Amino acid sequence: MPEIAPHHHGAACALVKDFHIPTPADSECPVVNLLPSPRRRAGDGGSRSAGADTNGAAVPMTWAARLRREPVTVSFDRREALTAAGIYTAVALVGFGLLMAISHFRGHHVTEVLTRWDSARYLHIAEHGYPGHLEYGPDGLPEPSALAFFPMVPALIRAVHLVTFLPFPYAGLVVSWSMAAIAAAGVHTLAGSLFGRRAGYACVGLWACSPYAFALWVPYSEAAFTAFLMWTLIAVVARRWMWAGALCALAGTVRPTSTVLVAVVAIGAVRALTLRRGGWRPWVAIGVAPLGLVFSWLYLGSRIGRLDGWFLAEKAWDQQFDFGLGTLRFLRELITYQATDIRYPLVLTMILVVAVGVLALALDRRVPWPLVLALAGAWELMFSTPGAPLSKPRFLLPFLPLLLLLVVRPIARLPRTVQACLYGCGAVFAGWYGFGLLVLFKHPP
């Protein structure tokens, strides 16, 4: 039964200040103490896939039992959250530093790297605002437009620029790094609550050095969306429905991918209502969660005087829902070598690994269902939209910490020196690969 509970005596245990530590006297539900039993500390490894009869013989666990989730205590500790943010920053600095060093060696200025692809769109919106019309090509279809980009990230960049007087590219850098640090704290809180403090740190380190981590370093929307995504999922698992709805609404102003998060919040809230838990709060979450998404659609549409303005702009990027037909065509070309690109193996691997990962998480009783549904929904949305197939790994970057839950426990048991070498090598690869994605390769990453 998920709740917010203290990790250390005297530590602040809340998503933010308004979160409180429930007591058995609270009306919603009691605190569930899931501290490891002595047997689990000795190496039991958590939940087991088989029971035992009175003679100690193993009894296979039924499928119904496998699908039932173990109760979870969501624990937040400020010092651990700051440590997680520090781990992320240290790993990211290695990758970003190498990216800048290679760029300098190849004759590319810092601002040139910071204003590539999607960064250029967000920075242009922050400086000049959205266009007031759509441009159409000779075929009558709309041309790619900044109207497809949601307003939160440009608004944050502009706010930082107005407060600090930094040039827009560097203001975007401040936004991305700040939101990535907040996201890292959320990644640690979520993974650490499930598998322990060291596993939380391992999840942060692996996420920070993933191949497409460059999108967290430059003015893209991945860092901001990951922050809202992680903390919304924490609120859902902890049954803090007011926070879940509010954070989900904020996520809806960052990326259209928040449709997955809206669905997760709604499903969790409906289940709470069915079980008569949470009183009226789940109703509020259901009503508030989609507001950010609806606001973004209406605001962007209002720029050209059409309710469907955003959907028209999105069609120009070939992101309409086609039930996976476009992705299947891409995979056919990839597998039969009709088209080649250095990024294709990674795209194929990502599609297959995430699909298997969803199944593995579904069978792990320690992983709450909202996390499984979020990763499954992200994979389905990624697979069912044909546009920019080479961007699919970046599309899943905010959801990557959920997939990493499958490997954080063995990584966390490695000596710290080995972990540091692992994250450092990963950061070096991410920086080297990030230069190719941002500067060298033809198509947007």
N, C-alpha and C positions, 0 to 999 in steps of 0.2 A: 504494500500500500504506500504510494509515494507521498513523501512529506518533506518539508525543509527541516533538517535537524542539524545540531551543531557538530562540527568535526573535531574541535578542540574546546576545552572549557574556556569560557570567556571570549570565544571568537564570535565575530558577527556572522550570523547565518541568515542570509537573505539575498534575494536577487538585487534589491536595492534597499534603501532605508526602511521603506514601508512594510517590507516583509518581516514577519515575526516568527518566532519559534513556537509552533503549536505545542500545547500540553495536553495530557489526557483529558483535561477538563473542557477542551475546545469542543464545540458541537459538531464540527465537520467530520473529523475522524481522528483517531488516536495516532500518536507517534509510533512508528514501527522501528524498533531497535534491531538493526541488522549487523551489528559488530560481529566479526568472525568468531565462531565458537572455537574452543581449544583444538578440536579435531581439524577444523579447516585451517587454523594457523599452522598446524603440523604438516600440512601438505595435501589436504583433501582436495584443494583446488576449486572450491565453490560447489555449485549444484552438480548432481550426478545424473547421468542419463539412465541409470537403472536403480531400482530399489533393491531391497533384500528381504528375504523371508525370515522366519524365526530362527532358521538354522544358519543364516548368514549367506545363503545362496543368492546370486544375482537374479533379479526379476526384471525382464525387459520393460522399459517404460512405453506406455501406449502413445499413439500420436496425439490423442487428446491431452494427455499429461504434458507432452513436449510443448504444446501450444500454449499452455497456461504459463503466465509470467510469475516469477518470484517478486515479492515486494521489494521496493527500492527506497532508500533514504537519500534524498538529495542534500549533500553537504557543501557548504560554502565557507571558505576561510580566506580572509583578506590577504594574509601573508603568502599563502599558497597561490592565490590568484595573481599577486604581483610577481611571484617567482615564475609562474607560467608565462606571464607577459614578458618577463626578462629573458626567458629561454627562447621565446619566439623572436624577440628583437635581436638577440645575439646570433641566432641561426640565419635570420633574414639579412642581417648586415653582411654576413659572409657572402651570401649569394648576390645581394645587391651591389656590394663592393666589387665583386668580380665582373658583374654586368657592366658597371660604370668603367672599370679598367679596360675591358675589351673594347667598349665603345670609344674610349679615348684613344686607344691604340689604333683603331680603325678610322679615326677622324670624325667621329660623331659627337656633337656637343650634348651635354646633359639634357638641355631643353628639347633637343631633337628626339631623344629616347623617351622623354616624358610626354611627348605630344604625338605619339603614334597611334593609329587605329582608333579604338574606342576612346582613348584618352583625349584625342583631338576633339571628339564630339562633346564629351563632358565639359572640357575646358572652354569650348566655344559657347556652349549654352550658358555656363557660369558667367562669361564675360559679356555676351551679347543677347542672351535670352533665346527663346524658341522662335523658329520662323513662323510667319503668319500665313503660310500657304504651302501646298505640296506641288512639287514640280513633276511633270509627266513626260515620259519618253515618247518616241515616235510610235510605239506599239500601244499607246494609251494607258500603260501601267505606270503607277507612281514610281519616281526615282527614290533611292535610299535617302532618308531624311532623319534629322535629329529628333523629330517628333516621336520616334520609336523608343527614345531613351527616357526613363522615368526621372522625376524631378528631384529626389532627395539628394543625390550625390552632387549635382550642380549647385544646389542651394547651400550645402555644407561648404563646398569650395568657395563660393562667393562670400559666405559669412566669414570664413577664415581670412580671405583676402581683405575684407573690409576692416576686420579687427587688427590684423597684423601688418597690413600693407605689403605682404609678400606678393611677388608675381604669381599669376594664376597657376602655372605649372608647379611651383613649390607649395602653394596653398593646397593643391591637389595631393601633393606628396604628404603633407601633414595630415590631411583627412584620411588617406589610405592607411598610413602607419598607425594613427591613433585608433581607428576602427579595428584594425587587425589585432592590436594589443587587447582591446576589449573582447574581440572574438576569441583570442587565445585563452583569456580567463574563463570564458564560457566553455570552451572545449575541455579545459582541465576540470572544471566543475562537473561537467556531464560525465566524462570518462572516469574521473576520480571517484565520483559517487558510485559508479557501477563496479569498478575493479581496483580501487585504491589509489592513493596519492601518486605513487611512482608510475602507475599506468596512465594517469592523467598527464603527467609531464611527458611521458613517451608519446602520447597522442599529439600533444602540441608540437614536439620536436619533429615527428614524422610529417605532420601537416605543413610545418614551416619549410621543409626542404623537399616538398613534392615537386614533380617536374614542371608544373604550371604555376608555381608559387610566384612567378614574376607578376601575376595579376594582382597580388596583394601589395606589391611595392610601388606601383605606378597608379595614376588616377583612373582606375577602373572601379567598378561597383562591387567586385567580389568581396572585398574586406568588409564593407558596410553591411552587405547582405548576410555574410557569415555571422557577424556580430548579432544581428537581429534574429537570425535563424537559430543559433545556439541558445540564446537566452529565452526565446519563445518555447523551444522544446523543453528547456529546463522547467519553465513555468507549467507546461502541460504535464510533464511527468510528476511535478510536485503538486499538481491540482491547484495552482494559483491562477484561477480562471480570469480574474480581472487583469492581471499582468499578461497572461497569455493573449488575451484579446488585444490589449493595447500594443504590445510588442509586435504582434502579427500585423496589426494595422500599419505600424511604422515600416515593417518589412515590405508592405505593399506599395510603398512610395519609392522603393529602391529598384526592384526588378519584377517583371511579370512572373518570374518563377515562384513568386509568393503564392500563386494559386495552389501549389502543393501544400504550403504551410497553412493556408486557410482551411483546406480540406482536413488536414491533420487535427487542427484545433477544433473544428466542427465535429469530427468523429469522436474525439476524446470527450468533448462537452456533452454530446448526445449520450454517450455511454455513461457518463456521470449522472445525467438526468434519469436514465433508465434504472440505475442502481440507487437512485434517490440520495445522491451525494452532492454536497456543495450548495444546496439550496437554490437560490435564484442566480447565483454567480455564473454557472455555465450558460444560462440564457444570455447574459450580458456578453460573454465571450463569443457566442455564436453571432450576435448582432454587430459587435465591434470589429471582429477579425477582418472582414472583407472591406472595411471602410477605406483603408489606404489604397487598396487596389482600385476600388470604384472611383475614388477621388482622382487617382492618376489618369485613369481612362478619360474621365470627364474633363479634367483640366487640359490634357493634351488635345482632346477633341475640340475644346473651346477655342484653341488657338487658330483653328481653321474653320470654326463655325459649324462643326459636324459632330454629332454624338459618336459616330464610328470613326472619327479622325485617327485615333491611335491604331485601330485595326487596319485602316488603309495604309498607314505608314509601315506597320509591321509586315504587311503583305509584300512590300518592296524588298524586305530582307529575307523573303521566302521562309517565313517562320510559321506559316499556317499549319494547323493540325491535320495530318494526313494519315493517321493510324500506322505510321512506320513505313509507308511505301517508299518514300524518298530515301530513308536510311537503308532499306533493303536494296535499293538500286545502287547506292553508294557501296554497300558491302559486296555486292556482286562484282562491281568494277574493281574493288580492292582485292578481293580473293582471287580473281582471275587475271590480275595484273594488267587490266586495261588502262589503269592510271597508276602512277607511282609518285610517292612523295616520302621524304624521310619521316614524316609524322604519321603516316598511315599505320605502321605496326602499333604505335602507342594508342591510336584511336580504336583499333580492333581489340587490343588487349583490354582497354578500359571498358568497352561495351560488354565483353564477355565476363570480365572479373566482377564488375558491379552486379551483373545478373546473378552470378553464383553467390556473391556476397549477400545479396538480399535473402536468398534461400538459407544461407548459413546463419544469418542473424535471426531469421524467423524461427530456427530450431534451437537457438540459444535462449534458454529460459531466463537468463539474467538480463537480457536486453529488453526494455519495455517496448510494447507494440508501437507507440507513437514514433519511435526512432526507426523501426522497421518500415512503417508506412511512409515516413518522409523520404527515405532512401529509395523505396520502391516507386513512389510517385515521381521523384526526380528522374529516375531511370526511364520510366514510361514517358514522361514529358520530353526528355532528351531524344528518345528513340522515335517518338511519334511526330517530331518536327524536322523537316528535311534540311532547313537552311544551315549554312556554314558547318559542314560536317567536321572540318578540322578544328572547330571551336568546341566540340562536344566535351573533351576533357576539362577545358576551362569552365564550361557550364556546370560540371559536377564538382568543381573545387570547393564550394561552400559545404557540400554534403560529404566531402571526403572524410572528415573526422568520424562520421558514422560508420563508414566502411572500415576505417582503421581500428575500430573496436575489436575486430577479429584477430589482430596481431599485436596489440599493445601489451598484453600480459607477458608473452615470452620476451619481447623487447625490454620491458621494464625490469626483467630479472637479470639482464646483462650487466656487467660491471659498468660503472659510470664512464670510465675511460673509453670503453668500447662504444657506448652510446654516443659519446661526444664525437668520436671518429665517424660513426655512422651518419649523424646529423651533419657534420662538417662536409663529408664527401657528398651527401645529398645536396647540400647547399651549393657546393661547387658545380655540380651538374646542373642544378636549377639555374644558376647564374649564367653558365655557358649556354645552355639550351634557351634560356630566356632571351639572350642577345639574338640568337637565330630567329626566334619567334617574333620578336619585336622589330628587328631591323633587316635581317637578311631575306627571310622567306617572303614569297609573293603574296600569299593569301593571308587574311587576318587570323590571328591565333584564337 
